[in-house]
Amino acid sequence: MSVVKSDLIKELSENYPNFLKKDLIKLFDISIYEMLEAIKRGERVELRGFGIFSTKTQRSRISRNPKTGGKVFTPEKKTINFKMAKFLFKKLNNEKE
């Protein structure tokens, strides 16, 4: 089972019945957009109790094409790194706090 945006919005609307659904959707979209923009700028995004998103730069290198065996230049690129919070780790592994 995967979690999709509509399921999250539905859960939020059930937990907060005083908010309009369109306001919750807007709030969710703004939150995700701001997180993405912060990550693009190279900033760290921390969600307490969930984890930390940060960027990591992979340096450029000469790699190998596995099909032909030829050398290929791979340019520098950024990747997203996620570090799970201890609270989430303990929840996933059914450990006591």
matplotlib code that plots the C-alpha trace (Angstrom):
import matplotlib.pyplot as plt

x = [0.0, 1.3, 0.3, -1.0, -1.8, -5.6, -5.3, -3.3, -5.8, -8.7, -7.0, -6.3, -9.9, -11.2, -8.8, -9.5, -13.2, -13.2, -10.9, -12.2, -10.8, -9.6, -7.6, -6.0, -5.0, -3.5, -1.6, -0.3, 0.8, 2.6, 4.4, 5.7, 6.7, 8.6, 10.4, 11.4, 12.6, 14.7, 16.3, 17.0, 18.9, 21.0, 19.4, 18.5, 14.8, 14.1, 10.7, 10.8, 9.9, 10.2, 13.6, 16.0, 16.3, 19.5, 21.4, 24.7, 26.8, 28.3, 31.5, 32.0, 33.8, 34.7, 32.4, 31.9, 29.1, 28.3, 27.0, 29.9, 32.6, 33.5, 34.3, 31.6, 31.9, 29.4, 28.9, 28.5, 25.0, 23.0, 21.1, 18.7, 19.9, 17.3, 18.2, 15.4, 14.6, 15.2, 11.5, 10.5, 13.2, 11.9, 8.2, 9.2, 11.1, 8.5, 11.0, 10.1, 11.2]
y = [0.0, 3.4, 6.8, 9.3, 13.0, 12.5, 10.0, 12.5, 15.3, 13.0, 12.1, 15.8, 16.7, 14.0, 15.2, 18.9, 19.2, 23.0, 23.5, 23.6, 20.8, 23.3, 25.2, 21.9, 21.2, 24.6, 24.3, 20.9, 22.2, 25.2, 23.0, 20.6, 23.5, 25.3, 22.0, 21.4, 25.0, 24.7, 21.5, 23.1, 25.9, 23.3, 23.8, 21.1, 20.3, 18.8, 17.3, 16.5, 12.9, 12.0, 12.8, 15.1, 15.8, 17.2, 17.3, 15.6, 16.4, 13.5, 14.6, 14.2, 11.1, 8.7, 5.7, 2.6, 1.7, -1.9, -2.8, -1.7, -1.4, 2.1, 5.0, 7.6, 11.0, 11.4, 15.0, 16.3, 15.9, 16.5, 13.8, 13.9, 12.3, 11.2, 10.4, 8.8, 10.2, 8.0, 8.2, 6.9, 4.2, 2.9, 3.0, 0.9, -1.6, -1.8, -0.8, 0.9, 4.5]
z = [0.0, -0.8, 0.6, -1.8, -1.4, -1.5, 1.4, 3.4, 2.7, 3.7, 7.0, 7.7, 7.0, 9.3, 12.1, 11.6, 10.6, 11.2, 8.2, 4.6, 2.4, -0.2, 2.6, 3.7, 0.1, -0.3, 3.0, 2.0, -1.4, 0.1, 2.6, 0.0, -2.3, 0.4, 1.4, -2.3, -2.7, 0.5, -0.7, -4.1, -2.3, -0.5, 2.8, 5.3, 6.0, 9.4, 10.3, 14.0, 14.7, 11.0, 9.7, 7.9, 4.2, 2.9, -0.4, -1.2, -4.2, -6.2, -7.9, -11.7, -12.7, -15.5, -15.4, -17.5, -19.9, -18.8, -22.3, -24.4, -21.8, -23.0, -20.8, -20.2, -18.5, -15.7, -14.7, -11.1, -9.7, -6.5, -4.7, -1.8, 1.5, 4.1, 7.7, 9.8, 13.2, 16.2, 17.1, 13.6, 13.8, 17.1, 15.9, 12.8, 14.8, 17.7, 20.3, 23.6, 24.0]

ax = plt.figure().add_subplot(projection="3d")
ax.plot(x, y, z, "-o")
ax.set_aspect("equal")
plt.show()
